[in-house]
Amino acid sequence: RPHKRPRDLDPSEHSPLVKAFGELVRKMWSDRRFKSTVDPHTFVQAVSDASDRRYRVGRQAEAGEFLAWLLHRLHVGLGGTRRAGSSVVHECFRGTVEVTT
């Protein structure tokens, strides 16, 4: 079901990272694709640009730190605020994460 609220940004106003992530997910889950592989190059480039090259190919980073950064950037890129439920990212991923080693 589509997730729509009146305060959502128009898709043309989404950040390049949000657009690249959406495109990647749509391609991965499309039942109309002829290829069985998906090229994540556009998304990887958007991550590199949005993070000022903090996260890029060939540079190791903490997975938990990257996930927190990505979810926050998607939340903000969709028009999310500090208010509960202000974006689909907050509604899906709110809560705590326990990291064990």
C-alpha distances in whole Angstrom, upper triangle without the diagonal:
4,6,9,13,16,18,16,18,18,17,21,22,20,22,24,22,19,19,21,18,15,17,19,15,14,18,18,15,15,17,19,21,25,26,25,25,24,26,25,28,26,24,27,29,27,27,31,31,29,31,34,35,34,32,33,34,37,37,36,34,33,30,29,30,28,25,25,26,23,21,23,23,19,19,22,21,18,20,20,23,25,23,21,17,18,15,12,15,17,14,14,17,20,23,25,26,29,31,34,36
4,6,10,13,15,12,14,14,13,17,18,16,19,20,20,16,16,18,16,13,15,17,14,13,17,17,15,16,18,19,21,25,26,25,25,23,25,24,26,24,22,25,27,24,25,29,28,26,28,32,32,32,30,31,33,36,36,35,33,32,29,28,29,27,24,24,25,21,19,21,21,17,17,19,18,14,17,17,20,22,21,19,15,15,13,10,13,16,13,13,17,19,22,25,26,30,31,34,37
4,7,10,12,9,12,13,13,16,17,15,18,20,19,15,16,18,16,13,16,18,15,15,19,19,17,18,21,22,24,28,28,27,27,25,26,24,27,24,22,25,26,23,24,27,27,25,27,30,31,31,29,30,32,35,35,34,32,31,27,26,27,25,22,22,22,20,17,18,18,15,14,16,15,12,14,14,17,19,17,15,12,12,9,7,11,12,10,11,14,16,19,23,24,27,29,32,35
4,7,9,7,10,11,11,15,15,14,17,20,19,16,16,19,18,15,18,20,18,17,21,22,20,21,23,24,26,30,31,30,30,27,28,26,28,25,23,27,28,24,25,29,28,25,27,30,32,32,30,32,34,37,36,36,34,33,30,28,29,27,24,24,24,21,19,19,19,16,14,16,15,11,12,13,16,18,16,15,12,11,9,9,12,14,12,14,17,18,21,25,26,30,32,35,38
4,5,5,9,11,13,16,15,15,18,21,21,17,18,21,20,18,21,23,21,20,24,25,23,24,27,28,30,33,34,34,33,30,31,29,30,28,25,29,29,26,26,30,28,25,28,31,33,32,31,33,35,39,38,37,35,33,31,29,29,28,25,24,24,22,19,19,19,16,14,15,15,11,11,12,14,16,14,13,10,9,9,9,13,13,12,15,17,18,21,25,27,30,32,36,39
4,6,8,10,13,15,14,15,18,21,22,18,19,23,22,20,23,25,23,23,27,28,26,27,30,30,32,36,36,36,35,32,33,31,32,29,27,30,31,27,28,31,29,26,29,32,34,34,33,35,37,41,40,39,37,36,34,32,31,30,27,26,26,24,21,21,21,18,16,16,16,13,12,13,14,17,15,15,13,11,11,13,16,16,15,18,21,21,24,27,30,33,35,39,42
4,6,9,12,14,12,13,16,19,20,17,18,21,21,19,22,24,23,23,27,28,27,28,31,31,32,36,36,36,35,32,32,30,31,28,26,28,28,25,25,28,27,24,26,29,31,31,30,32,35,38,37,37,34,33,31,30,29,27,25,24,23,22,19,18,18,16,13,13,13,10,8,9,11,14,12,13,11,8,9,12,14,14,14,17,19,19,22,26,28,31,33,37,40
4,7,9,11,10,10,13,16,16,13,14,18,17,15,18,21,19,19,23,24,23,24,27,28,29,33,33,33,31,28,28,26,27,24,22,25,25,21,22,25,24,21,24,26,28,28,28,29,32,35,34,34,32,31,29,27,27,25,23,22,21,19,17,16,15,13,11,11,11,7,7,8,11,14,13,14,11,8,8,9,12,13,13,15,17,18,22,25,26,30,32,35,38
4,6,8,6,7,10,13,14,11,12,16,16,14,17,20,19,19,22,24,23,24,27,28,28,32,32,32,31,27,27,25,25,22,20,23,23,19,20,23,21,19,22,24,26,27,26,28,30,34,33,33,31,31,29,28,26,24,23,22,20,18,17,16,15,12,11,11,9,6,6,9,12,16,15,17,14,11,10,12,14,15,16,18,19,20,24,26,28,31,33,36,39
4,5,5,7,11,13,15,12,12,15,16,14,16,19,19,18,21,23,23,23,26,26,27,30,30,31,30,26,26,24,25,21,20,23,23,19,21,24,22,20,23,25,27,28,27,28,31,34,34,34,32,33,31,30,29,26,25,24,23,20,19,19,17,15,14,14,11,9,10,13,16,19,19,20,17,14,13,14,16,18,19,20,22,23,27,29,30,34,35,39,41
4,5,5,9,10,12,9,8,12,13,10,12,15,15,15,17,20,20,19,23,23,23,26,27,27,26,23,22,20,21,18,17,20,20,16,18,21,20,18,21,23,25,26,25,26,28,31,31,32,30,30,28,28,27,24,23,23,21,18,18,18,16,13,14,13,10,9,11,14,17,21,21,21,18,16,13,14,15,18,19,19,21,23,26,29,29,33,34,37,39
4,6,8,10,12,11,9,12,14,13,13,17,18,17,19,22,22,22,25,24,24,28,28,29,27,24,23,21,21,17,17,20,19,16,18,21,19,17,21,22,24,26,25,25,28,31,31,32,31,31,30,30,28,25,25,25,22,20,20,19,17,15,16,15,11,11,12,16,19,22,23,24,21,18,16,17,18,21,22,22,24,26,29,31,32,35,36,39,41
4,7,9,11,10,10,13,14,13,15,18,19,19,21,23,24,24,27,27,27,30,30,31,29,25,24,22,22,18,17,20,19,15,17,20,17,15,19,20,23,24,24,25,27,31,30,31,29,30,28,28,26,24,23,22,20,18,18,17,14,13,13,12,9,8,9,13,15,19,20,21,19,16,14,16,17,19,20,21,22,24,27,29,30,33,34,38,39
4,7,8,6,6,10,11,10,12,15,15,16,18,20,21,21,25,25,25,28,28,28,26,22,21,19,19,15,14,17,16,13,14,17,15,13,16,18,20,21,20,22,24,27,27,28,26,26,25,24,23,20,19,19,17,14,14,14,11,9,10,9,6,6,8,11,14,18,19,20,18,14,12,13,14,16,18,18,19,21,24,26,26,30,30,34,36
4,5,5,6,9,10,11,12,14,16,17,19,20,21,22,26,26,25,28,27,28,25,21,20,17,17,13,12,14,13,9,11,13,11,9,13,14,16,18,17,18,21,24,23,25,23,24,22,22,20,18,17,17,14,12,13,12,9,8,10,9,5,7,9,12,15,18,20,21,19,16,14,15,14,17,19,19,19,21,24,25,26,29,29,32,34
4,5,5,6,9,10,10,12,14,15,16,18,20,21,25,24,23,26,25,25,22,19,17,14,13,10,9,11,10,6,9,11,9,8,12,13,15,17,15,16,18,22,21,23,22,23,22,22,21,17,17,18,15,13,14,14,11,10,13,12,8,11,13,15,18,21,23,24,22,19,17,17,16,19,21,21,21,23,26,27,27,30,29,33,34
4,5,5,6,9,10,11,12,14,15,17,18,20,24,24,22,25,24,24,21,17,15,12,12,9,7,9,9,5,6,9,9,7,10,12,13,14,13,14,16,19,19,20,19,19,18,18,17,14,14,14,12,9,11,11,8,7,11,10,7,10,13,14,17,20,22,22,20,18,15,15,14,17,19,18,18,20,23,24,23,26,26,29,30
4,6,5,6,9,10,11,12,14,15,17,18,22,22,21,25,23,23,21,17,17,14,14,11,9,12,12,9,10,13,12,10,13,16,17,18,16,17,19,23,22,23,21,21,19,19,18,15,14,15,13,10,10,11,8,6,9,9,6,7,11,12,15,18,20,20,18,15,12,12,11,14,16,16,16,18,21,23,22,26,26,29,31
4,6,5,6,9,10,11,12,14,16,16,20,20,19,22,21,22,19,16,15,13,13,10,9,12,12,9,11,14,13,12,15,17,18,20,18,18,20,23,23,24,23,24,22,22,21,18,17,18,16,13,14,15,12,10,12,13,9,10,13,15,19,22,23,23,20,18,15,14,14,17,19,18,19,21,25,26,26,29,29,32,33
4,5,5,6,9,10,11,12,14,15,19,19,17,20,19,19,16,13,11,9,9,6,5,9,9,7,9,12,12,11,14,16,16,18,15,15,16,20,20,21,21,22,20,21,20,16,16,18,16,12,14,15,12,10,14,15,11,13,16,18,21,24,25,25,23,21,17,16,15,19,21,19,19,22,25,26,25,28,28,30,31
4,5,5,6,9,10,11,12,14,18,19,17,20,19,18,16,12,12,9,11,9,6,9,11,9,9,13,13,12,14,17,17,18,15,15,17,20,20,21,19,20,17,18,18,14,13,15,14,10,11,13,11,9,12,14,11,12,15,16,19,22,23,22,20,19,15,14,12,16,17,16,16,19,22,23,22,25,24,27,28
4,5,5,6,9,10,11,12,16,16,16,19,18,18,16,13,13,11,13,11,9,13,14,12,13,16,16,15,18,20,21,21,19,19,20,24,24,24,23,23,20,21,21,18,16,18,17,13,13,15,13,10,13,14,12,11,15,16,20,22,23,22,19,18,14,13,12,16,17,15,16,20,23,24,24,27,27,30,31
4,6,5,6,9,10,10,14,14,13,16,15,16,14,10,11,9,11,9,8,12,13,12,13,16,17,16,19,21,21,22,19,19,19,23,24,25,24,25,22,23,23,20,18,20,19,15,16,18,16,13,16,18,15,14,18,20,23,26,27,26,23,22,18,16,16,20,21,19,20,23,26,27,27,29,29,32,33
4,6,5,6,9,10,14,14,12,15,14,13,11,8,8,7,9,8,7,10,12,11,12,15,16,16,18,21,20,21,17,17,17,20,21,22,21,22,19,21,21,17,16,19,18,14,15,18,16,14,17,19,16,16,20,21,24,27,28,27,24,23,19,17,16,20,21,18,19,22,25,26,25,27,27,29,30
4,5,5,6,8,12,13,12,16,15,14,12,10,11,10,13,12,10,13,15,14,15,18,19,18,20,23,22,23,19,19,20,23,23,23,22,22,19,20,21,18,16,18,18,14,14,17,16,13,16,18,16,16,19,20,23,25,26,25,22,21,17,15,14,18,18,16,17,20,23,24,23,25,25,28,29
4,6,5,6,10,10,10,14,14,13,13,10,12,12,14,13,12,16,17,16,17,21,21,21,23,25,25,26,23,22,22,26,27,27,26,26,23,24,25,21,20,22,21,18,18,20,19,16,18,20,18,17,20,21,25,27,28,26,23,23,19,16,16,20,20,18,19,23,26,27,26,29,29,31,33
4,6,5,9,9,7,11,10,10,9,7,9,10,13,12,12,15,17,16,17,20,21,21,23,26,25,26,22,22,21,24,26,26,26,26,23,25,26,22,21,23,23,19,20,23,21,18,21,23,20,20,23,24,28,30,31,30,27,26,22,20,19,23,23,21,22,26,28,29,28,30,30,32,33
4,6,9,10,9,11,10,9,8,6,9,10,13,13,12,15,17,17,18,21,22,22,23,26,25,25,22,21,20,23,25,25,24,24,21,23,24,21,19,22,22,18,19,22,21,18,21,23,21,21,24,25,28,30,31,29,26,26,22,19,19,22,22,19,20,24,26,27,26,28,27,29,30
4,6,9,9,12,12,11,11,10,13,13,17,17,15,18,21,20,20,24,25,24,26,29,28,28,25,24,24,27,28,28,27,27,23,24,26,23,21,23,24,20,20,23,22,19,21,24,22,21,24,25,28,30,30,28,25,25,22,18,18,22,21,18,20,24,26,27,26,28,28,30,31
4,5,6,10,10,10,11,10,14,15,18,17,17,20,22,21,22,25,26,26,28,31,30,30,27,26,26,29,30,30,30,30,27,28,29,26,24,26,26,23,23,26,24,21,23,26,23,22,26,27,30,33,32,31,27,27,24,21,21,25,24,21,23,27,29,31,30,32,32,34,35
4,6,9,10,10,12,13,16,18,21,20,20,23,25,25,26,29,30,30,32,34,33,34,30,30,29,32,33,33,33,33,29,31,32,29,27,30,30,26,26,29,28,25,27,29,27,26,29,30,34,36,36,34,30,30,27,24,24,28,26,24,26,29,32,33,32,34,34,36,37
4,6,9,10,12,13,16,18,20,20,20,23,25,25,26,29,30,30,32,34,33,34,31,30,29,32,34,34,34,35,31,33,34,31,29,32,31,28,28,31,29,26,28,31,28,27,30,31,35,37,37,36,32,32,28,25,26,30,29,26,28,32,35,36,35,37,37,39,40
4,6,7,9,9,12,15,17,17,18,21,22,23,24,26,28,28,30,32,31,32,29,27,26,29,31,31,32,32,29,31,32,29,27,30,30,26,27,30,28,25,28,30,27,27,30,31,35,38,38,36,33,33,29,26,26,30,29,27,28,32,35,36,34,36,36,38,38
4,7,9,10,13,16,18,19,20,22,24,25,26,28,30,30,32,34,33,34,30,29,27,30,32,33,33,34,31,33,35,31,30,33,33,29,30,33,31,28,31,33,31,30,34,35,39,41,41,40,37,36,32,30,30,33,33,30,32,35,38,39,37,39,38,40,40
4,5,8,10,14,16,17,18,20,22,23,24,26,27,28,30,32,30,31,28,26,24,26,29,29,30,31,28,31,32,29,28,31,30,27,28,31,30,27,30,32,30,29,33,34,38,40,41,39,36,36,32,29,29,32,32,30,30,34,36,37,35,37,36,37,37
4,7,10,13,16,18,18,19,22,23,23,25,27,28,29,31,29,30,26,25,23,25,27,27,28,29,26,28,30,27,26,29,29,26,27,30,29,26,29,32,29,29,33,34,37,39,39,38,35,35,31,28,27,31,31,28,28,32,34,34,32,34,33,34,34
4,7,10,12,14,15,16,18,19,20,22,24,25,26,28,26,27,23,21,19,21,24,24,25,26,23,26,27,24,23,26,26,23,24,27,26,24,27,29,27,27,31,32,35,37,38,36,34,33,30,27,26,29,30,27,27,31,33,33,30,32,31,32,32
4,6,9,11,11,12,15,16,17,19,20,21,23,25,23,24,20,18,17,20,22,22,23,24,21,24,25,21,20,24,23,20,21,24,23,21,24,26,23,24,27,28,32,34,35,34,31,30,27,24,23,27,27,24,25,28,30,31,29,30,29,31,31
4,6,8,9,10,11,13,14,16,17,19,20,22,20,21,18,16,14,17,19,20,21,23,21,23,24,20,20,23,22,19,21,24,21,20,24,25,22,23,27,28,31,33,35,34,32,31,27,25,24,27,28,26,26,29,31,31,29,31,29,31,31
4,6,5,6,9,10,11,12,14,15,16,18,16,18,14,12,12,15,17,18,18,20,17,20,20,16,16,20,18,15,17,20,18,17,20,22,19,20,24,25,28,30,32,31,29,28,24,22,21,24,25,23,23,26,28,28,26,28,27,28,29
4,5,5,6,9,10,10,12,14,15,16,14,16,13,11,10,14,16,17,18,20,19,21,21,17,18,21,19,16,19,21,18,18,22,22,20,21,25,26,29,31,33,32,31,29,26,24,23,26,28,26,25,28,30,30,28,30,29,31,30
4,6,5,6,9,10,11,12,14,15,14,16,14,12,12,16,17,19,19,21,20,22,21,17,18,20,18,15,18,19,16,15,19,20,17,18,22,23,26,29,30,30,28,27,23,22,21,24,26,24,24,27,29,30,28,30,29,32,32
4,5,5,6,9,10,10,12,14,13,14,12,11,11,15,16,17,17,18,16,18,18,14,14,17,14,11,14,16,13,12,16,17,14,16,19,20,23,26,27,27,25,24,20,19,17,21,23,21,20,23,26,26,24,27,26,28,29
4,5,5,6,9,10,11,12,10,12,9,7,8,11,12,14,14,16,15,17,16,12,14,16,14,12,15,17,14,14,18,18,16,19,22,22,25,27,29,29,27,26,23,22,19,23,25,23,22,24,26,26,24,26,25,27,27
4,5,5,6,9,10,11,9,12,10,8,9,13,13,16,16,18,18,20,18,15,16,18,15,13,17,18,15,15,19,19,16,19,21,23,25,27,30,30,29,27,24,23,21,24,27,25,24,27,29,29,27,29,27,30,30
4,5,5,6,8,10,10,12,10,10,12,15,15,17,17,18,17,19,17,14,15,16,13,11,14,15,11,12,15,15,12,15,18,19,22,24,26,27,25,23,20,20,18,21,24,22,21,24,26,26,25,28,27,29,30
4,5,5,6,8,8,9,7,7,10,13,13,14,13,15,14,15,13,10,11,13,10,8,12,12,10,11,14,14,12,15,18,18,21,22,25,25,24,22,20,19,17,19,22,21,19,22,24,23,22,24,23,26,26
4,6,5,6,4,7,5,5,8,11,11,13,12,15,15,17,15,11,14,15,12,11,15,15,12,14,17,17,15,19,21,21,23,25,28,28,27,26,23,23,20,23,26,24,23,25,27,26,24,26,25,27,27
4,5,5,6,9,9,9,12,15,14,16,16,18,18,19,17,14,16,17,13,12,16,15,12,14,17,16,14,17,19,20,22,24,27,28,27,25,22,23,21,23,26,25,24,26,28,27,26,29,27,30,30
4,6,7,9,9,10,14,17,15,17,15,17,17,17,15,12,14,14,10,10,13,12,8,11,13,12,11,14,16,17,18,20,23,24,24,21,19,20,17,20,23,22,21,22,24,24,23,26,25,28,29
4,5,5,6,9,12,15,13,14,12,14,14,15,12,10,12,12,9,9,13,12,9,12,15,14,13,17,18,18,19,21,24,25,25,23,21,21,18,20,24,23,21,22,24,23,22,24,23,26,26
4,6,8,9,13,15,13,15,14,16,17,18,15,13,16,16,12,13,16,15,13,16,18,16,16,19,20,21,22,24,27,28,28,26,24,25,22,24,27,27,24,26,27,27,25,27,26,29,29
4,5,6,9,11,9,12,12,15,16,17,15,12,15,16,13,13,17,17,14,17,20,19,18,21,23,23,25,26,29,30,30,28,26,26,23,25,28,27,25,27,28,27,25,27,25,27,27
4,6,10,11,8,10,9,11,13,14,11,10,13,14,11,12,15,15,14,16,19,18,18,21,23,23,24,24,28,28,28,27,25,25,22,24,27,26,23,24,25,24,22,24,22,24,24
4,7,9,7,8,7,10,10,13,10,8,11,13,10,10,14,14,13,15,18,18,17,20,23,22,24,25,28,28,27,26,24,24,20,22,25,24,21,23,24,23,21,22,20,23,22
4,6,6,8,9,12,13,15,14,11,14,16,13,13,17,18,16,17,21,21,19,22,25,25,27,28,31,31,30,29,26,26,23,25,28,26,24,26,27,26,24,25,23,25,24
4,6,8,10,13,14,17,16,13,16,18,16,15,19,20,19,20,23,24,22,25,28,28,30,31,34,34,33,32,29,28,25,27,30,28,26,28,29,28,26,27,24,26,25
4,7,10,13,14,18,17,14,17,20,18,18,22,23,21,23,26,26,25,28,31,31,32,33,36,36,35,34,32,31,28,30,33,30,28,30,31,29,27,27,24,25,24
4,7,10,12,15,14,12,15,17,16,16,20,21,20,21,24,25,24,27,29,29,30,31,34,34,34,33,30,30,26,28,31,29,26,28,29,27,24,25,22,23,22
4,7,9,12,11,10,14,16,15,15,19,20,19,21,24,25,25,27,29,29,30,30,33,32,32,32,29,29,25,27,30,27,24,26,26,24,21,21,18,19,18
4,6,9,8,7,10,12,11,13,16,17,17,19,21,22,22,25,27,25,27,27,29,29,29,29,26,26,22,24,26,24,21,23,23,21,18,18,15,17,16
4,6,5,6,9,10,11,12,14,16,16,18,20,21,22,24,26,25,25,25,28,27,27,27,25,25,21,22,24,22,19,20,20,17,14,14,12,13,13
4,5,5,6,9,10,10,12,14,15,16,18,20,21,22,25,23,24,24,26,25,25,25,23,22,18,19,22,19,16,18,18,16,13,13,10,12,12
4,5,5,6,9,10,11,12,14,15,16,18,20,21,23,21,22,21,23,22,22,23,21,20,16,17,19,17,14,15,14,12,9,10,8,11,12
4,6,5,6,9,10,11,12,14,15,17,18,20,22,20,20,20,22,22,22,22,20,20,17,17,20,18,15,16,16,14,11,12,11,14,14
4,5,5,6,9,10,10,12,14,15,16,18,20,19,20,20,23,22,22,22,19,19,15,17,19,18,15,16,17,15,13,15,13,16,17
4,5,5,6,8,10,10,12,14,15,16,19,17,18,18,21,19,19,19,17,16,12,14,16,14,11,13,14,13,11,13,12,15,16
4,6,5,6,9,10,11,12,14,16,17,15,16,15,18,17,17,17,15,15,11,12,15,14,10,11,12,11,10,12,12,16,17
4,6,5,6,9,10,11,12,14,16,14,15,15,18,18,18,17,15,16,12,13,17,16,13,14,15,14,13,16,15,19,20
4,5,5,6,8,10,10,12,14,13,15,16,19,18,17,16,14,14,10,12,15,14,12,14,15,15,14,17,17,20,21
4,6,5,6,9,10,11,13,11,13,13,15,15,14,13,11,11,7,8,11,10,8,10,12,13,12,16,16,20,22
4,5,5,6,8,10,11,9,10,11,13,13,13,12,11,12,8,9,12,12,10,11,13,14,14,17,18,21,23
4,5,5,6,8,10,9,11,13,15,16,15,13,11,12,10,11,15,14,13,14,17,17,17,20,21,24,26
4,6,5,6,9,8,11,13,15,15,14,12,9,9,7,10,12,12,11,13,16,17,17,21,21,25,27
4,6,5,7,5,8,10,11,11,10,8,6,7,5,7,10,11,10,11,14,16,17,20,21,25,27
4,5,5,5,7,9,12,13,12,9,8,11,9,10,13,14,14,14,17,18,19,23,24,28,30
4,5,7,10,13,15,16,14,11,9,11,10,12,15,15,15,16,19,21,22,25,26,29,31
4,6,9,13,13,14,12,9,6,8,8,10,12,13,14,15,19,21,22,25,27,30,32
4,7,10,11,12,11,8,7,10,10,11,13,15,16,16,19,22,23,27,28,32,34
4,7,8,9,8,5,5,8,8,8,10,13,13,12,16,18,20,24,25,29,31
4,5,8,9,6,8,11,11,9,12,15,14,13,16,18,20,24,25,29,32
4,6,9,7,10,13,12,9,12,15,14,12,14,16,18,22,24,27,30
4,6,6,9,12,12,9,11,14,14,11,14,17,19,23,25,29,32
4,6,8,10,10,7,8,11,11,9,11,14,17,21,23,27,30
4,5,7,8,6,5,9,10,9,12,15,18,22,24,28,31
4,7,8,7,8,11,12,11,14,17,20,24,26,29,32
4,5,5,6,9,10,10,14,17,19,22,24,28,31
4,5,5,6,8,10,14,16,18,21,23,27,29
4,5,5,6,8,11,14,15,18,20,23,26
4,6,5,5,9,12,14,17,19,23,26
4,6,6,9,13,15,18,21,24,27
4,6,9,12,13,17,19,22,25
4,6,9,10,13,15,19,22
4,7,9,13,16,19,22
4,7,10,13,16,20
4,7,10,13,16
4,6,10,13
4,6,10
4,7
4
